Amino acid sequence: MRMLFLGAGGTGGYFGGRAAQAGVDVTFLVRGPRAAALREQGLRLRSPRGDATVRPRIVTANDLGGHYDVIVLSCKAYDLASAVTAITPAVGPGSVVLPIMNGMAHYDVLDYSFGAHRVLGGLCQINATLGPEGEIVHMGSYAGFVFGERAGEPRSERCVALERALAQVDFSCRLSDTIHQDCWEKYVFLCTLAAGTCLLRGTVGEIASTADGQAVMLGLLEEAQAVSAASGYRVRPQADAAARKLFADTESPVTASMFRDLRQGLRVEADHIVGDMITRGAATGIATPYLRVAYSHLQVYQNRQSEKAS
């Protein structure tokens, strides 16, 4: 099985790097400067699960050749259009596209671009980022990679083949029979976490330690859960309990990657995560006042960033 990972950032770099370390045929499609650095230094992983330097195949858009069996997208939502353009030459008759991006809105774009039959459902659970020298820094010991068919037979031939190819990797890998449900539950949790930590500018523990922080986080959570239920995917009790437990933890250092990007003055996925949840709520008659406050806050930030860039 030939796998192509678009990008070698914290998320794609970790999962693709561990797959390559396990002997999977992995190629990374990256931009020129990143390609030069990876060819010179290798892909360096720094993790509580063990450090490693791997040397997978590296290509740029100019030298991408042939088709791949699985193309993994781990880009930011604001780079999706350019990502579609970049991977199109790699998509053949038997290829599948596997997004492990945040949110849900990207599926419409990918279905339109490649056909829904070529697009698997996917998500990842990891806290990772790029270090100052381009290394992948895994913060925490857990890394989860979940995928599955969005329609038809859950254990399709292509999904079983991918499951077998990833059998020896050093991360949790699961072929899901309920990938839509899994994706929605992650979306609900991530939207809540991003909205809350960006709005209140702190870790979960710092927020939970304030007079009304836990109530605000639960307000955000319950709005997102209501949108999910109205969309046909009621959050299961286990996922609900796990989220409520975390958001009440006064010692938790957890933040959303969106908050970390915001603190660094980087672009954020506010429209794709929080904005899209609000849009879906409006379409299904669900009021989202907490989310609207958080989104307004994020829009102020985005507008300031646009003014600086102009």
N, C-alpha and C positions, 0 to 999 in steps of 0.2 A: 504494500500500500504506500503510495506516494502522498505525503501531506505537505501542503503549503500553508505557512503562517504569514498572514499579512501583518507586518510590524513586529518589532522585537522590544516592546516596552515591558513594563512590569508584569502585565498579565500574559500577553502572548509570548513574551520572552521566557517566562518561567515554565509555562506548560509545554511550549515547543522545545525548550532546552532540555527539560526532563525527558520528553519523548525521545529526543535525539540521543540523550545519554543512555536510554534503554535499548537503543538499536533501531528505532523506527526511522524510516527514510523521510527526514524532515528537511525542508528548504524554507528559508526566510526571505520574504520579499520586503525590502526596505529601501529607503532613500539613499542617495549617494554617500553623504557623510557618515551615516550609520553603517553602511556597507563597508566602507574603508576601515572604520574602527573595529568592526567585528572580524574582518579578515585578518587584521593585524593582531588583535588581542584575544580573539575568540569570544564566545558568549559566556560571561562570567556570572555564576549564580552564587549568592550569599544567603544562606538559609539555615535556620535551626535544624533542618532536616539533613544538612550536610552541604558544604560548599563544593562547587564543581566548575570546571571550565570545559565547555564542549565546542566543537568546531563543525557545525552543520553547514550545509550548502547555503550560500548567500547569493541572492540575485537582486538586481534592480529592474525597474520597468523596462529598461532598454535591452536587457539580456534575458528576460523571462522567456523560456522556451518550453513547448510541449504542454500537455494537459496533466492535471493532478486529480487524484481520486477524491481527496477531501481538502477543501480550502477553508481554513479557520480565520474568521474575522474577529479581531479583538481591538479594533480601532475605536476612537471616540466618535460620538454621534455626528459631530460637526465635520468629520472627515469622511463620512459615509459615501458621499457622491464621488469623491476622488478615489476612494477605495474600490468602488464598483468598477470604475474605469480601469484601475490598475489590475484587477484580477480577471477581467473579462477574457483576455487571451489564454488564461490558464483553465478556463471552464470548457470541458469537452462534453460529448454526449453522455458519458457515464459519471461525470463529476457531481459532487454535492458540495454546497456551501453551508458551512456551520458557523453561525455567529455566536459568540459568547459575549456579546455587548450588553450594556445596561439598558433597561427599558424594554418596550415592545414595538415602538413605532418603526424600527428598522425593517421589520418583516414585510411591510407593505412595499417598501423600496426594493428589497431583494426579490420578492415574488414578482414584481413588475419587471425587474431587470433580467432575471434568470428563469422564471417560471417557478411556481410554488412547489412543484414536484422535485425540484433540485435543492430546495432549502430545508435543512433540518432545523429542529429547535435545539437551543443550547443555552447554557449558562455556566458561570464559574463562581466559585466562592474562594476568595484569596485576598490577603492584604499584602500587596507588593507594589514596589515603585522602582523607578530608575535612580541609582545612586549618582553621586557627583562625577564619577568617572565612567558612567555608562553601564555599570554593573546592575544586575537585577537583585534588588534587596527584598527578600521575603520576610515580612514582619509577622511573626507568629508561626506556628507549626502546621496549621491546617491548610490544605489546598484541595479543592473539590472541582471536578469537571463532569458536567452532566449533559447528556444529549439524548435525542430520540426523534422518532418520526412524528410529524405534526398531523398526519392523516394516514389511514390504512393500517396495515399490520405493524404493530409496535416493534416486534423483533424481525425486522426486514433483513434481507441478506446483507445489504450494505451497512446497516447499523451493527449487525453481529460481526461483520468483518472488521469494523472499526474497534469494537469492543475487544476483539482478539488481538488486534495490532497494539492496543494500549494496555494489554494485560500485565506487563511487567514494569510499567512506569511507576515512579515514586511520587504519586499523588492519588487521591481517591477518585476513581473513575466509575461512572455509573450510567448504564443504558436505562433510560426511564420509559416506563409505559404511560406516564402521565406528564409529558413534557410541558404542555400548556399550563397545567396546574402549577408545576414547579416554577416555571418562568414568571407566572403571575405572583406567586408568593414571594419570590425574590424581588420582583418589581415593587410590591407593596412595602416590603421591609426597607429596600434601598431608598425609595422615594421618601419615606418617613425619616430615615436617618439623614439623608442629604438635606431635606427641607429643615429639619430641626437643628442640626449642627451648623448649617450655614446661617440660618436666621438668628440663632442664639450665640453663635461664635464660641463654641466650646465643645469639649468632649461629652460623651453621654454621662459620665460621672459628674462632671461640673454642672451640667444641666439638671440632672436628677437631684442634685444637692440644693437647688434653689427652692423657694417657696412654692412656685407654680410650674417648675420645669417638667415634672412627671406628667402633670395634667396636660401641658402643651403637647408633649410627645404623644400621649395617648389620643389627644384630639386629632393630631396629624395621622396617626396610625388608623384610627377608626374611620376617618374620611377615605383614606386609600383603600381600606378593606371594603368599604361600602361600594366604591367604584369597581373593585375587582368582582364583588358578588353580583353587581348589576351587569357586568360583562360576561357573566356565566361561570365565574371561578371563585366560589366562596372559600376564603382561607380556612384551611383545616385546623382543628384544635391544637395540634402539636406546634404548628408554625406560629399561631397566635400566642400560645403560652411562652414560646421561646422569645418572641419579640417583646412581650410585656415584661418578662423577667429582665431582659437586657436594659430596657429603657427605665427600669426602676433601680438599676445598680449604681449606687453612688460612688463606687470605686472604679467603674469602667473607663478605660482610656480610649475607647473606640470613637473614631470619627469617620465620616464619609470621605471617599476620595475627592468628591466635589468640594468639600470644605478645605481639604489640603491644597487642591488646585487654586481655590479662591485666595487662600492665605499667601500663595506665591504669586498672585497677580496673573494667573493663567486663564485661558478660556475654560468655561464650564459647560456642562451638559444640561443646563437649567431647562431649556425648552423641551428637550427630549425626555427628561425625567419628570420634573414637577409640572411643567407646562402641559405636557401631554396627558398626565393624570387628570388635571383640571379639565382639559378639553373632553376627555372621555366621560368625566363626571357630568359635564353639562349636557352631553349627548344622551345620557341615560337618566337625567333628572336628579342627580346627586349633588347636593350643595357641598362646597369645599372651602369654607371661609378660612380655616387655618392654613390650608395649602395656598390659597390666594395671597395671604399676607406674606408667606415665605417666598412665593414666586415674585411678588412685587419687589421684595428686598433683592432678590437675585437679578431682576431686570434693571434695577438701579445700578448694580455692580456692572452688568453687561454694558449698559449705556455709557458708563464712565470709561470702560475699557475701549469701546468703539471711538469715543471722543479722543482718547490718547493716541489711538492708531491713525486717526485721520489728520 
